[in-house]
């Protein structure tokens, strides 16, 4: 990343004032340092949240317009959550990102956003809508052939008037389509009336992370229009963290008309278990294997709040046994960001990203858990990476994997994210 010219610098003091709610003032900052002490990005590139605000108040525009720290801040809002005065540094960081020339922004984030704009699929991996449909059709046929119990399983696409429209992170159809099968099995098991949309089906939105508001709006608008056209009651965000925030926050920010409710799959997992429609239990965990969970910032702290965290824990405890669950500290809305969000995974700054992730790694190691569960792809990738980098012995997996394992419907080809201790547990008969 190169430093850009002064012609692109922001008046950070004015922008900071414009971002404040009515009646608020940065003079309220008491310099307590809670934001800096609670931010895993503190110290990277010689910056932290408190210093960022202080420099903005001093008019140090050139320094703030060129510091790469804005790409190391994951905009997780933990600083705002902890700040006794409610100051949100992430908003100022977002404005700073937007002021960088495109050629100076991290190329990985820019490429992902550009890929999303190639097609109405909105896939950050550049997977076109027609290819997505073909992959889904081929994968569901393979599933039916391999497991007679799902011979009648249907994966609808563009079914108008379904109760739910479901999104999908591009990683599955693009590189590991077999990982879509556990989700389909769960939806089939509970008898959900659902559909994919052929347009705007992808979960991720890296355009939001570039700071380009027009690109963020473009992505959200494409998805909202596709969902509205299907006249579905509820849009369910699957196990992908930031896609939930980017959609509902984009609808509010850009004044879009969304004729549907936005919900998280975690909420429905918990609901279906409570209703008895998803009769999972922990009987399979005879060896008392230990589990912990990562609360995705974008889903919990930035969106639904502790209700989502509580639902997540209810699901996990039911799946693995309450005695086999060990929580990280801090957790829920106070949880530390893993360091994979905000585009950091795509920013090309691996050394800094892993330094950020060391705090999360230490949290996990302190639990002595064998597995980390998280309904977020960025969390999954980052936690797996820092575990390998720092020598952790834990395994990271999806909720849908354990749900299907518990139900005895997880196929042998759907166990990529299980360790050897679970690889042969509850295998379907005849496999």
Beta strands, then each sheet from edge to edge (+ up, - down):
strand 1: 164-166
strand 2: 194-196
strand 3: 234-237
strand 4: 261-264
strand 5: 291-293
strand 6: 371-373
strand 7: 395-397
sheet 1: 2+ 1+ 3+ 4+
sheet 2: 5+ 6+ 7+
end
